[in-house]
Amino acid sequence: MSIFIFGEWTGTDLHDSTYELLYEGRRLADILHTPLTVLFIGPPEGKEKAEELIKYGADRVLLALDQRLGDFRDDVYSRIVTQLLSKEQPEVMLFAATAMGQALAPRVAGTLRLGLTAHCIGFEIRPEDKALVQIRPSFGEDVMARIISRTKPQMATVRPGIFPKAPKDDNRTGHVETLALEEDLFVSALEILERQEVPVKDISLKKAKVVVAGGRGLQNKELFSKLFELAQLLHGAVGATRPVCHLGWVSEEHMIGVSGATISPKLYIGFGLSGALHHMVGLKGAETIVAVNKDPEAPLMRRAHIAIQADVREFLPLLIERLKGLNKK
Ligand SMILES: Cc1cc2nc3c(=O)[nH]c(=O)nc-3n(C[C@H](O)[C@H](O)[C@H](O)COP(=O)(O)OP(=O)(O)OC[C@H]3O[C@@H](n4cnc5c(N)ncnc54)[C@H](O)[C@@H]3O)c2cc1C
């Protein structure tokens, strides 16, 4: 019996989510009185960082090291994970719901015919049988689903940013093992032709004290773009719901919620957005929530500290004009 987590290499360092998985993995391992193992797949230069994960709560670190593992290839990585899980048969295997984790976990689950719960935001251990209760918002509904796997290892991906990072303890000790990798594990249908770094724009959403967010109720891109004007007046950042990102009104970096950012501003104002659970999960840390919606029964209106029943088409331009007026005085 053991809990496994996947240690993700970004190309230069371990992904932050690895330390978050260590935090939650350690907590679960302590409840189950079982060891916590990290599986690291990457190039030899990642070895030192991976070994250090013992100090962050791992009991055991398994290293799959090879220069050819420097670039993530779904087929090669999933073959290594699949082979290891078949051999080790852990109780639980957790991945971060990063781009890599979301590509890898379903492949492994599919190959081994295992259940997989995506984008979990919490876990519990069911006392009677020690099953892993995997908690995640359900599809568009205002409920948290509690899911139990029928297959083992119980596999889940975990939303980044939900758990704190595991603290470092220099006195911790554990085992490090380097896995022997057979040559046929490296056969790949993928050939990497080019690498392009995507510049990460700092839209400061996570650090902003004020966030003004918009949803489908804003009707169109033009009205949505007024939020940028408002954000500037309030020295804040612009957030969005998933549908408006998919409509192309704003880039996905602005998305708040289970598939986007988790924010903790002092003030959050939601314009023309319903407040679906998938979105609300990202607002966990918001101090004051203001909702502007024409429907008083919208979930965000019911949860807001201040609920303003209004048509955003009139309210938003008016608010901007008033604030501009105040700034002139
Ligand atoms: C797996 C999964 C993951 C998801 N992840 C996310 C996520 O991370 N983030 C996220 O936001 N969503 C996410 N979603 C989508 C989520 O479930 C909701 O569908 C979405 O948040 C709703 O977006 P919305 O509020 O913009 O639109 P709607 O739910 O359509 O709400 C529009 C609101 O605008 C109001 N309105 C309409 N016209 C006006 C007007 N003129 N004036 C004032 N108010 C008006 C309406 O009353 C309504 O309340 C996810 C869904 C799934 C299935």
The ligand as a Gaussian input file, in Angstrom:
#p B3LYP/6-31G(d) Opt

LIG

0 1
 C      -15.353000      20.915000     -16.540000
 C      -15.801000      22.345000     -16.509000
 C      -14.912000      23.300000     -16.055000
 C      -15.313000      24.639000     -16.007000
 N      -14.433000      25.562000     -15.554000
 C      -14.825000      26.844000     -15.453000
 C      -13.950000      27.850000     -14.928000
 O      -12.828000      27.601000     -14.541000
 N      -14.402000      29.103000     -14.839000
 C      -15.662000      29.475000     -15.220000
 O      -16.012000      30.667000     -15.106000
 N      -16.492000      28.551000     -15.752000
 C      -16.113000      27.266000     -15.860000
 N      -16.972000      26.347000     -16.388000
 C      -18.262000      26.819000     -16.904000
 C      -19.242000      27.033000     -15.768000
 O      -19.854000      25.823000     -15.375000
 C      -20.350000      28.029000     -16.197000
 O      -20.999000      27.523000     -17.338000
 C      -19.807000      29.423000     -16.482000
 O      -19.053000      29.908000     -15.393000
 C      -20.962000      30.376000     -16.734000
 O      -20.426000      31.531000     -17.322000
 P      -21.224000      32.914000     -17.298000
 O      -21.549000      33.241000     -15.877000
 O      -20.410000      33.876000     -18.080000
 O      -22.525000      32.607000     -18.150000
 P      -24.010000      32.295000     -17.720000
 O      -24.079000      31.182000     -16.755000
 O      -24.764000      32.184000     -18.987000
 O      -24.477000      33.604000     -16.940000
 C      -24.745000      34.822000     -17.532000
 C      -25.347000      35.713000     -16.469000
 O      -25.520000      37.027000     -17.001000
 C      -26.751000      37.534000     -16.568000
 N      -27.171000      38.525000     -17.560000
 C      -27.558000      38.325000     -18.851000
 N      -27.801000      39.481000     -19.450000
 C      -27.559000      40.440000     -18.531000
 C      -27.640000      41.857000     -18.553000
 N      -27.978000      42.531000     -19.669000
 N      -27.345000      42.549000     -17.427000
 C      -26.992000      41.883000     -16.284000
 N      -26.900000      40.567000     -16.213000
 C      -27.164000      39.850000     -17.320000
 C      -27.679000      36.343000     -16.491000
 O      -28.752000      36.607000     -15.590000
 C      -26.747000      35.246000     -16.003000
 O      -26.753000      35.160000     -14.587000
 C      -16.595000      25.016000     -16.439000
 C      -17.479000      24.030000     -16.901000
 C      -17.096000      22.711000     -16.938000
 C      -18.058000      21.688000     -17.422000

